Amino acid sequence: MIPDGVVVGALLHFKREKRPYRVTAVGYRFAIAWKPYPGSYMYTIVDFQTRVRGPDNMIFGPHYEYNTTKGASEGIAALESEDSELEVSHRRLCKLDLVKVSKS
């Protein structure tokens, strides 16, 4: 279940991160958020059911453009599809350390 306030445009503040991530897509179980990074961006996929977060499991970088609404929405659809192999990386996940959800 997605916590209240986790909507597109909201800011997710994590315990181990100085800058918040901006939500670009929300589904039934997952949310995808990103933040600027020099020359690119960093993203995280939050799984509220298993209470973990991390990048996707694709080997050569993100499978979708998670910093766009279209790309993140496609990612959410793939994550929630039974036919897709896309998931939160088991190697690089961490426990969900969400401290605060704020409006942009």
Chimera marker file (.cmm) of the C-alpha trace (Angstrom):
<marker_set name="trace">
<marker id="1" x="0.000" y="0.000" z="0.000" r="1" g="1" b="0" radius="0.5"/>
<marker id="2" x="1.313" y="3.409" z="-0.990" r="1" g="1" b="0" radius="0.5"/>
<marker id="3" x="1.542" y="5.879" z="1.950" r="1" g="1" b="0" radius="0.5"/>
<marker id="4" x="-0.512" y="9.068" z="1.882" r="1" g="1" b="0" radius="0.5"/>
<marker id="5" x="1.163" y="11.923" z="0.058" r="1" g="1" b="0" radius="0.5"/>
<marker id="6" x="3.182" y="9.749" z="-2.325" r="1" g="1" b="0" radius="0.5"/>
<marker id="7" x="1.940" y="11.247" z="-5.578" r="1" g="1" b="0" radius="0.5"/>
<marker id="8" x="3.618" y="12.412" z="-8.776" r="1" g="1" b="0" radius="0.5"/>
<marker id="9" x="5.616" y="15.523" z="-7.926" r="1" g="1" b="0" radius="0.5"/>
<marker id="10" x="6.027" y="14.732" z="-4.218" r="1" g="1" b="0" radius="0.5"/>
<marker id="11" x="9.482" y="14.693" z="-2.657" r="1" g="1" b="0" radius="0.5"/>
<marker id="12" x="10.726" y="11.562" z="-0.872" r="1" g="1" b="0" radius="0.5"/>
<marker id="13" x="13.288" y="12.169" z="1.870" r="1" g="1" b="0" radius="0.5"/>
<marker id="14" x="15.418" y="9.147" z="2.785" r="1" g="1" b="0" radius="0.5"/>
<marker id="15" x="17.535" y="8.790" z="5.912" r="1" g="1" b="0" radius="0.5"/>
<marker id="16" x="20.808" y="8.178" z="4.052" r="1" g="1" b="0" radius="0.5"/>
<marker id="17" x="20.323" y="10.862" z="1.379" r="1" g="1" b="0" radius="0.5"/>
<marker id="18" x="21.004" y="14.589" z="1.656" r="1" g="1" b="0" radius="0.5"/>
<marker id="19" x="18.730" y="15.606" z="-1.253" r="1" g="1" b="0" radius="0.5"/>
<marker id="20" x="15.189" y="14.317" z="-1.785" r="1" g="1" b="0" radius="0.5"/>
<marker id="21" x="13.972" y="12.346" z="-4.793" r="1" g="1" b="0" radius="0.5"/>
<marker id="22" x="11.046" y="13.642" z="-6.898" r="1" g="1" b="0" radius="0.5"/>
<marker id="23" x="8.296" y="11.095" z="-7.629" r="1" g="1" b="0" radius="0.5"/>
<marker id="24" x="7.647" y="10.618" z="-11.356" r="1" g="1" b="0" radius="0.5"/>
<marker id="25" x="5.241" y="7.648" z="-11.223" r="1" g="1" b="0" radius="0.5"/>
<marker id="26" x="3.176" y="5.748" z="-8.667" r="1" g="1" b="0" radius="0.5"/>
<marker id="27" x="1.455" y="2.398" z="-9.023" r="1" g="1" b="0" radius="0.5"/>
<marker id="28" x="-0.374" y="0.050" z="-6.684" r="1" g="1" b="0" radius="0.5"/>
<marker id="29" x="2.825" y="-1.275" z="-5.072" r="1" g="1" b="0" radius="0.5"/>
<marker id="30" x="5.707" y="0.785" z="-6.474" r="1" g="1" b="0" radius="0.5"/>
<marker id="31" x="6.843" y="4.381" z="-6.826" r="1" g="1" b="0" radius="0.5"/>
<marker id="32" x="9.698" y="5.648" z="-8.976" r="1" g="1" b="0" radius="0.5"/>
<marker id="33" x="11.570" y="8.801" z="-8.029" r="1" g="1" b="0" radius="0.5"/>
<marker id="34" x="14.694" y="10.594" z="-9.220" r="1" g="1" b="0" radius="0.5"/>
<marker id="35" x="17.036" y="13.447" z="-8.389" r="1" g="1" b="0" radius="0.5"/>
<marker id="36" x="19.568" y="15.397" z="-10.473" r="1" g="1" b="0" radius="0.5"/>
<marker id="37" x="23.135" y="14.128" z="-10.613" r="1" g="1" b="0" radius="0.5"/>
<marker id="38" x="25.961" y="15.909" z="-12.486" r="1" g="1" b="0" radius="0.5"/>
<marker id="39" x="25.469" y="15.135" z="-16.173" r="1" g="1" b="0" radius="0.5"/>
<marker id="40" x="22.664" y="12.653" z="-15.512" r="1" g="1" b="0" radius="0.5"/>
<marker id="41" x="20.259" y="11.634" z="-12.755" r="1" g="1" b="0" radius="0.5"/>
<marker id="42" x="19.922" y="9.097" z="-9.955" r="1" g="1" b="0" radius="0.5"/>
<marker id="43" x="16.715" y="7.147" z="-9.477" r="1" g="1" b="0" radius="0.5"/>
<marker id="44" x="15.216" y="4.732" z="-7.018" r="1" g="1" b="0" radius="0.5"/>
<marker id="45" x="12.339" y="2.288" z="-7.261" r="1" g="1" b="0" radius="0.5"/>
<marker id="46" x="10.431" y="1.991" z="-3.996" r="1" g="1" b="0" radius="0.5"/>
<marker id="47" x="8.598" y="-1.259" z="-3.274" r="1" g="1" b="0" radius="0.5"/>
<marker id="48" x="6.132" y="-0.481" z="-0.507" r="1" g="1" b="0" radius="0.5"/>
<marker id="49" x="5.015" y="-4.108" z="-0.189" r="1" g="1" b="0" radius="0.5"/>
<marker id="50" x="8.450" y="-5.537" z="0.646" r="1" g="1" b="0" radius="0.5"/>
<marker id="51" x="9.686" y="-2.217" z="2.120" r="1" g="1" b="0" radius="0.5"/>
<marker id="52" x="12.855" y="-1.945" z="0.037" r="1" g="1" b="0" radius="0.5"/>
<marker id="53" x="14.204" y="0.453" z="-2.568" r="1" g="1" b="0" radius="0.5"/>
<marker id="54" x="16.929" y="0.452" z="-5.193" r="1" g="1" b="0" radius="0.5"/>
<marker id="55" x="17.643" y="0.537" z="-8.926" r="1" g="1" b="0" radius="0.5"/>
<marker id="56" x="16.141" y="-1.862" z="-11.431" r="1" g="1" b="0" radius="0.5"/>
<marker id="57" x="17.752" y="-5.208" z="-12.221" r="1" g="1" b="0" radius="0.5"/>
<marker id="58" x="18.774" y="-4.405" z="-15.791" r="1" g="1" b="0" radius="0.5"/>
<marker id="59" x="22.496" y="-4.894" z="-16.413" r="1" g="1" b="0" radius="0.5"/>
<marker id="60" x="23.382" y="-1.982" z="-18.722" r="1" g="1" b="0" radius="0.5"/>
<marker id="61" x="21.752" y="0.910" z="-16.894" r="1" g="1" b="0" radius="0.5"/>
<marker id="62" x="18.105" y="1.782" z="-16.365" r="1" g="1" b="0" radius="0.5"/>
<marker id="63" x="15.679" y="0.123" z="-18.725" r="1" g="1" b="0" radius="0.5"/>
<marker id="64" x="13.465" y="3.241" z="-18.935" r="1" g="1" b="0" radius="0.5"/>
<marker id="65" x="13.991" y="7.002" z="-18.640" r="1" g="1" b="0" radius="0.5"/>
<marker id="66" x="12.816" y="7.170" z="-15.029" r="1" g="1" b="0" radius="0.5"/>
<marker id="67" x="13.273" y="10.939" z="-14.845" r="1" g="1" b="0" radius="0.5"/>
<marker id="68" x="10.340" y="11.430" z="-17.241" r="1" g="1" b="0" radius="0.5"/>
<marker id="69" x="6.683" y="10.791" z="-16.487" r="1" g="1" b="0" radius="0.5"/>
<marker id="70" x="6.339" y="8.629" z="-19.608" r="1" g="1" b="0" radius="0.5"/>
<marker id="71" x="9.404" y="6.486" z="-18.889" r="1" g="1" b="0" radius="0.5"/>
<marker id="72" x="8.597" y="6.091" z="-15.204" r="1" g="1" b="0" radius="0.5"/>
<marker id="73" x="4.976" y="5.157" z="-15.995" r="1" g="1" b="0" radius="0.5"/>
<marker id="74" x="6.221" y="2.501" z="-18.426" r="1" g="1" b="0" radius="0.5"/>
<marker id="75" x="8.527" y="1.250" z="-15.672" r="1" g="1" b="0" radius="0.5"/>
<marker id="76" x="5.666" y="1.016" z="-13.176" r="1" g="1" b="0" radius="0.5"/>
<marker id="77" x="3.577" y="-0.921" z="-15.712" r="1" g="1" b="0" radius="0.5"/>
<marker id="78" x="6.456" y="-3.358" z="-16.274" r="1" g="1" b="0" radius="0.5"/>
<marker id="79" x="7.107" y="-3.767" z="-12.534" r="1" g="1" b="0" radius="0.5"/>
<marker id="80" x="3.460" y="-4.578" z="-11.882" r="1" g="1" b="0" radius="0.5"/>
<marker id="81" x="3.123" y="-6.912" z="-14.883" r="1" g="1" b="0" radius="0.5"/>
<marker id="82" x="3.401" y="-10.651" z="-14.305" r="1" g="1" b="0" radius="0.5"/>
<marker id="83" x="5.039" y="-11.069" z="-17.738" r="1" g="1" b="0" radius="0.5"/>
<marker id="84" x="7.941" y="-8.675" z="-17.130" r="1" g="1" b="0" radius="0.5"/>
<marker id="85" x="11.365" y="-9.532" z="-15.746" r="1" g="1" b="0" radius="0.5"/>
<marker id="86" x="11.856" y="-5.982" z="-14.434" r="1" g="1" b="0" radius="0.5"/>
<marker id="87" x="12.206" y="-5.762" z="-10.649" r="1" g="1" b="0" radius="0.5"/>
<marker id="88" x="14.145" y="-3.971" z="-7.941" r="1" g="1" b="0" radius="0.5"/>
<marker id="89" x="17.730" y="-5.217" z="-8.068" r="1" g="1" b="0" radius="0.5"/>
<marker id="90" x="18.357" y="-7.846" z="-5.394" r="1" g="1" b="0" radius="0.5"/>
<marker id="91" x="22.071" y="-7.025" z="-5.389" r="1" g="1" b="0" radius="0.5"/>
<marker id="92" x="21.716" y="-3.296" z="-4.855" r="1" g="1" b="0" radius="0.5"/>
<marker id="93" x="18.547" y="-2.901" z="-2.795" r="1" g="1" b="0" radius="0.5"/>
<marker id="94" x="18.392" y="-1.439" z="0.690" r="1" g="1" b="0" radius="0.5"/>
<marker id="95" x="15.735" y="-1.349" z="3.376" r="1" g="1" b="0" radius="0.5"/>
<marker id="96" x="13.184" y="1.398" z="2.921" r="1" g="1" b="0" radius="0.5"/>
<marker id="97" x="14.433" y="4.339" z="5.001" r="1" g="1" b="0" radius="0.5"/>
<marker id="98" x="11.720" y="6.852" z="4.096" r="1" g="1" b="0" radius="0.5"/>
<marker id="99" x="11.759" y="9.674" z="6.626" r="1" g="1" b="0" radius="0.5"/>
<marker id="100" x="9.338" y="12.171" z="5.136" r="1" g="1" b="0" radius="0.5"/>
<marker id="101" x="7.094" y="12.837" z="2.149" r="1" g="1" b="0" radius="0.5"/>
<marker id="102" x="6.673" y="16.486" z="1.224" r="1" g="1" b="0" radius="0.5"/>
<marker id="103" x="5.020" y="18.492" z="-1.520" r="1" g="1" b="0" radius="0.5"/>
<marker id="104" x="7.254" y="19.951" z="-4.193" r="1" g="1" b="0" radius="0.5"/>
<link id1="1" id2="2" r="1" g="1" b="0" radius="0.2"/>
<link id1="2" id2="3" r="1" g="1" b="0" radius="0.2"/>
<link id1="3" id2="4" r="1" g="1" b="0" radius="0.2"/>
<link id1="4" id2="5" r="1" g="1" b="0" radius="0.2"/>
<link id1="5" id2="6" r="1" g="1" b="0" radius="0.2"/>
<link id1="6" id2="7" r="1" g="1" b="0" radius="0.2"/>
<link id1="7" id2="8" r="1" g="1" b="0" radius="0.2"/>
<link id1="8" id2="9" r="1" g="1" b="0" radius="0.2"/>
<link id1="9" id2="10" r="1" g="1" b="0" radius="0.2"/>
<link id1="10" id2="11" r="1" g="1" b="0" radius="0.2"/>
<link id1="11" id2="12" r="1" g="1" b="0" radius="0.2"/>
<link id1="12" id2="13" r="1" g="1" b="0" radius="0.2"/>
<link id1="13" id2="14" r="1" g="1" b="0" radius="0.2"/>
<link id1="14" id2="15" r="1" g="1" b="0" radius="0.2"/>
<link id1="15" id2="16" r="1" g="1" b="0" radius="0.2"/>
<link id1="16" id2="17" r="1" g="1" b="0" radius="0.2"/>
<link id1="17" id2="18" r="1" g="1" b="0" radius="0.2"/>
<link id1="18" id2="19" r="1" g="1" b="0" radius="0.2"/>
<link id1="19" id2="20" r="1" g="1" b="0" radius="0.2"/>
<link id1="20" id2="21" r="1" g="1" b="0" radius="0.2"/>
<link id1="21" id2="22" r="1" g="1" b="0" radius="0.2"/>
<link id1="22" id2="23" r="1" g="1" b="0" radius="0.2"/>
<link id1="23" id2="24" r="1" g="1" b="0" radius="0.2"/>
<link id1="24" id2="25" r="1" g="1" b="0" radius="0.2"/>
<link id1="25" id2="26" r="1" g="1" b="0" radius="0.2"/>
<link id1="26" id2="27" r="1" g="1" b="0" radius="0.2"/>
<link id1="27" id2="28" r="1" g="1" b="0" radius="0.2"/>
<link id1="28" id2="29" r="1" g="1" b="0" radius="0.2"/>
<link id1="29" id2="30" r="1" g="1" b="0" radius="0.2"/>
<link id1="30" id2="31" r="1" g="1" b="0" radius="0.2"/>
<link id1="31" id2="32" r="1" g="1" b="0" radius="0.2"/>
<link id1="32" id2="33" r="1" g="1" b="0" radius="0.2"/>
<link id1="33" id2="34" r="1" g="1" b="0" radius="0.2"/>
<link id1="34" id2="35" r="1" g="1" b="0" radius="0.2"/>
<link id1="35" id2="36" r="1" g="1" b="0" radius="0.2"/>
<link id1="36" id2="37" r="1" g="1" b="0" radius="0.2"/>
<link id1="37" id2="38" r="1" g="1" b="0" radius="0.2"/>
<link id1="38" id2="39" r="1" g="1" b="0" radius="0.2"/>
<link id1="39" id2="40" r="1" g="1" b="0" radius="0.2"/>
<link id1="40" id2="41" r="1" g="1" b="0" radius="0.2"/>
<link id1="41" id2="42" r="1" g="1" b="0" radius="0.2"/>
<link id1="42" id2="43" r="1" g="1" b="0" radius="0.2"/>
<link id1="43" id2="44" r="1" g="1" b="0" radius="0.2"/>
<link id1="44" id2="45" r="1" g="1" b="0" radius="0.2"/>
<link id1="45" id2="46" r="1" g="1" b="0" radius="0.2"/>
<link id1="46" id2="47" r="1" g="1" b="0" radius="0.2"/>
<link id1="47" id2="48" r="1" g="1" b="0" radius="0.2"/>
<link id1="48" id2="49" r="1" g="1" b="0" radius="0.2"/>
<link id1="49" id2="50" r="1" g="1" b="0" radius="0.2"/>
<link id1="50" id2="51" r="1" g="1" b="0" radius="0.2"/>
<link id1="51" id2="52" r="1" g="1" b="0" radius="0.2"/>
<link id1="52" id2="53" r="1" g="1" b="0" radius="0.2"/>
<link id1="53" id2="54" r="1" g="1" b="0" radius="0.2"/>
<link id1="54" id2="55" r="1" g="1" b="0" radius="0.2"/>
<link id1="55" id2="56" r="1" g="1" b="0" radius="0.2"/>
<link id1="56" id2="57" r="1" g="1" b="0" radius="0.2"/>
<link id1="57" id2="58" r="1" g="1" b="0" radius="0.2"/>
<link id1="58" id2="59" r="1" g="1" b="0" radius="0.2"/>
<link id1="59" id2="60" r="1" g="1" b="0" radius="0.2"/>
<link id1="60" id2="61" r="1" g="1" b="0" radius="0.2"/>
<link id1="61" id2="62" r="1" g="1" b="0" radius="0.2"/>
<link id1="62" id2="63" r="1" g="1" b="0" radius="0.2"/>
<link id1="63" id2="64" r="1" g="1" b="0" radius="0.2"/>
<link id1="64" id2="65" r="1" g="1" b="0" radius="0.2"/>
<link id1="65" id2="66" r="1" g="1" b="0" radius="0.2"/>
<link id1="66" id2="67" r="1" g="1" b="0" radius="0.2"/>
<link id1="67" id2="68" r="1" g="1" b="0" radius="0.2"/>
<link id1="68" id2="69" r="1" g="1" b="0" radius="0.2"/>
<link id1="69" id2="70" r="1" g="1" b="0" radius="0.2"/>
<link id1="70" id2="71" r="1" g="1" b="0" radius="0.2"/>
<link id1="71" id2="72" r="1" g="1" b="0" radius="0.2"/>
<link id1="72" id2="73" r="1" g="1" b="0" radius="0.2"/>
<link id1="73" id2="74" r="1" g="1" b="0" radius="0.2"/>
<link id1="74" id2="75" r="1" g="1" b="0" radius="0.2"/>
<link id1="75" id2="76" r="1" g="1" b="0" radius="0.2"/>
<link id1="76" id2="77" r="1" g="1" b="0" radius="0.2"/>
<link id1="77" id2="78" r="1" g="1" b="0" radius="0.2"/>
<link id1="78" id2="79" r="1" g="1" b="0" radius="0.2"/>
<link id1="79" id2="80" r="1" g="1" b="0" radius="0.2"/>
<link id1="80" id2="81" r="1" g="1" b="0" radius="0.2"/>
<link id1="81" id2="82" r="1" g="1" b="0" radius="0.2"/>
<link id1="82" id2="83" r="1" g="1" b="0" radius="0.2"/>
<link id1="83" id2="84" r="1" g="1" b="0" radius="0.2"/>
<link id1="84" id2="85" r="1" g="1" b="0" radius="0.2"/>
<link id1="85" id2="86" r="1" g="1" b="0" radius="0.2"/>
<link id1="86" id2="87" r="1" g="1" b="0" radius="0.2"/>
<link id1="87" id2="88" r="1" g="1" b="0" radius="0.2"/>
<link id1="88" id2="89" r="1" g="1" b="0" radius="0.2"/>
<link id1="89" id2="90" r="1" g="1" b="0" radius="0.2"/>
<link id1="90" id2="91" r="1" g="1" b="0" radius="0.2"/>
<link id1="91" id2="92" r="1" g="1" b="0" radius="0.2"/>
<link id1="92" id2="93" r="1" g="1" b="0" radius="0.2"/>
<link id1="93" id2="94" r="1" g="1" b="0" radius="0.2"/>
<link id1="94" id2="95" r="1" g="1" b="0" radius="0.2"/>
<link id1="95" id2="96" r="1" g="1" b="0" radius="0.2"/>
<link id1="96" id2="97" r="1" g="1" b="0" radius="0.2"/>
<link id1="97" id2="98" r="1" g="1" b="0" radius="0.2"/>
<link id1="98" id2="99" r="1" g="1" b="0" radius="0.2"/>
<link id1="99" id2="100" r="1" g="1" b="0" radius="0.2"/>
<link id1="100" id2="101" r="1" g="1" b="0" radius="0.2"/>
<link id1="101" id2="102" r="1" g="1" b="0" radius="0.2"/>
<link id1="102" id2="103" r="1" g="1" b="0" radius="0.2"/>
<link id1="103" id2="104" r="1" g="1" b="0" radius="0.2"/>
</marker_set>
